Each structure stands twice: as C-alpha cells, then as structure tokens.
Amino acid sequence: MYYPDKFGFHFCAMSIITYCGQYLFIGNIVQSYIKLIVVLLMLVSTEVASNYDDCLRSSTSKGSQKLHHGQEECGSQTFKDSATDEGIPCVACVNGHLLSRKCYKFEGSNQHQGNSRLSNTSICYSLDGYPNTRGEPEPLPTEDCNTYNCKLPDCFCHGGSPNISRSALPMFVAITFDDSINHDRYNSQFRPFFVDNDYNLYNPNGCGLKTTLFVSLDAGDISLVKTLWDAGNEIAGHTLAHSLPVGSSEDDYIPTIEAIDGMRKKLLEEIGDSQLVNSIIGFRAPYLRVAEETQYKVLKDLGFLYDSSLVSTSLYRTKKPIWPYTLNYRNTEGCDNWFCPEDSYSGFWEIPLNAWIGDDGFYCWMLDGCTVGQSKEVATVKQWFDYFQRNFEPFYETKTPMSFYTHANMFDFYPNAFPAFVQWLKHVTRSYKDVWFVTLQQLLFWMKSPMSHEQMLAKNWGC
C-alpha cells in the first residue's frame, strides 16, 4: 500500500472546507467543528503511515531520494553489474528495505528502455532476455568467516548469532506451508488463521499472525494466492510445476530459470498484480532437492534474496539450532542435504530448516515427517500438542528462530494435528510475551537490522 504525501492531503482537505464554507455559507462554529474533525483525521492518517518505515537515501534514476513504504521507482544505472543487465532495475520500498529487480535485454530493439517501474515489468519475466549460461562463480573468500570480515546487513556467518543479549532477544516462530492451495484448505486452514483470525491469535504488538506460503502452480486455485497475499502473508517460490532440473550441467541453467521464474511469470500473466510478483524474494526447492550450484546462481540472477532449502540437524546433534546466514563464505558444516553449495553468493541469505525430533528420537526435515505417538495417523490431539511444544522448547532456550515448516496437506492426512495446532498457538501466544510469529521475509529483514523485543514493540514492528 502506498500512502500519498500526508501534508498535500491535509492541505487539500482544509482548502476544500474553506472554499465550500464560503459558498455554502456554513457558520463559523460549524466550520470550526468540521476543521476539528479533519485535524483528527490528519492525526489518524499520520499514525497509520508511521507504522511503516520509509527508505531513506534510496538510489533511483532521479538520484538519491526518500521512498515511502510501497513506493516504486526506476533504479539507478549504478546497479548495472553485467553485460546482460538492463542497468535500470525496478526498486520498491518495503517497510524500510529497498528491494530491486533486474531487467534483462531483449535481442534487438528494447522497447522497455527507461520504463522499468514495478507496475509495468513484464520484461523481467520474459525468458527471451536471460543469459544463456550461468557464467563464472564469484571469487570465494580465502579467509574464514568472522565478525570482522562479515558484517550486516549483507553478511552473517554460519553458526553466528545477533549481538543482542538473550534476555532482550525476541523469539521468532516462522510457520511455512509448501505446495498448492485449494479451496478446501483455504477455507478450513488458511483463512481462519491468516486472513480472518478466527482464533484471536496475536503477536506481542497486537497484530495478527502471518505465514509464508511456498507455492507451486501445478494444482490448486491461483486466485487464492492473491487473497492470502492481500491479507499480509508472504508468497514465496516453489517452482512452476513442483520440479527442478538436476542442476549439475551448464545446460540446466535455462531450464532452472524456467522452473523458478516461470512461477512468477504465470502469476503475473494470470493475476496481473506486479507488486505481488515483485514481493516474491524467497524460494524453497521441491522435496528439498537442491539443483546444485545452478539453483543459487539462478536465484541470485533473478533478484531473490533468500533460499530456504538447506537442512540442519544441529538440534538433533548438539541441541542447538542455527540462525539464518549468508552464503558469502563456504559452509563447511551444518548442511545435511545431499548437495550443499560451495561457491560464494555474496549477500544472499539461507534460512535453514532446523530439523525436528520425533517421538521415536529420530529427526525429520519437515515437521510432518517425524513420528508422533505410535504413528501420525492415530496420534491423539495431546500427542500432537506435546510434539509441537517439546520441539519449541530448545528453540526458545536459545531464542533461535523456530522452523515450523510443513506441507499444505498435513491437516488433510492427520486430522488431530489441526486442533493440536490451534491449542499450541493459543498456548504460545498467551504464555510467552516475547514470541513473534513472522514470515520468512520479516525474519530476513530483522536479520539485516536486528533489534530487541522492546524496540520492536516501540516501533509497532511487523504490522
């Protein structure tokens, strides 16, 4: 949402009242009351707008300027970093963070030159204009990652933690759902929690809970994607048809682009909401099967800001889950996928899946993969609740963000998990005053600029 200049609005409102008062012969007392009402409206509009942070000193084609939350502009030529880069990216302010999208050249004449506003960015989703190969990797730093050579907002070491005391840290829980969205799941699961808030669940600042949906478009109703996004939830990439190339060959680069960006392109074509499409900055590989280095090169080339495909069994091995980290440096431990990236992707974040532990003592990569009770199919509501709470506690002990990652069909297969989920959310939101349920995009923005729980409350963070 873009808020117009409040001072211009206020000036216009007062001018209209004065003008109409002269010609309609409204008495001075009546005019005074009307002006008082307008002043109150001015204060309300100012307060609403202040809930979102502006982007100061944003680099645009018009020079350095302040952008309001939701405002879009053409970017500066200084963003150009390759021969295939159009050089005039689209930039948008999202709650104090400047997001950019690269536009690539078409072969032949470029009719979009100089017109790269986010509201008209179909060029960004035309496969005709992408590089043909993944190119050479970035130089890998030779030194080990530490707090001296790796600094926020664009670098954070694997295994590190924010420089805030545990008592002052907020605790984040990130609930995500993978795969397509159909009407039954929307009406029974997503709408009650993340649209209408039927269960009266709130974060510490009084705002409702939101989720991240890693959406593939091979099934389900695409219109529900926009409905959930309009309600403030995050939409993230999960490929067009729930599949990725192997990624080991140079020839896999273009098919990987088609799989990852094809999802955004189809959303743009069928829904026509470029702001929704440009808000998609996160990705998770189907089945958590990473398309080797090709996946990360494509994600960075497409302007994504984070991946959430890598698994860590640190909780299972050491009882200490890990924080999100960047891929500037080679990660020599903490990745338990069959393939782990070894090249450097500076400024690109990994939000890991900290594996859960089932009732049988074994770990699972996503929470619907563990054993609950004797089996998930017959587990009671209490067994599901205990499973959720037992896995929550080690995260809360260290204040590491909790990975509450599952599939959209979990409640279809295991009906007792749903009432347990409701009970557990009520328990956490009412028993822990420093726990925030956030999207992965919100978590990423917090990682780039950490703040204490009290600072978040003061800023009305996340509303």
Secondary structure, DSSP 8 states (H G I E B T S, - for coil): -----HHHHHHHHHHHHHHHHHHHT--HHHHHHHHHHHHHHHHHHHHHHHTS--EEEEEETTEEEEE-TT-EEEB-GGG--STTB-S--EEEEETTEEEEE--B--SS--TTTT---GGG-GGGG-GGGS-SS----B---SS---TTT--TTT---TT---SS-TTT--EEEEEEEES---HHHIIIIIHHHHTS-TT--B-TTS-B---EEEE--SSS-THHHHHHHHTT-EEEE--SSS------SGGGHHHHHHHHHHHHHHHHHHH--HHHHHT--EE--GGG---HHHHHHHHHHTT--EE---EE-HHHHHS-----EEESS---SS--SSS---SBEEEEEE--EE-EE-TTS-EESSGGGS--TT-TTT--HHHHHHHHHHHHHHHHHHT--EEEEEETTHHHH-TTHHHHHHHHHHHHHHH-TTEEEE-HHHHHHHHHS---HHHHHHHTTT-
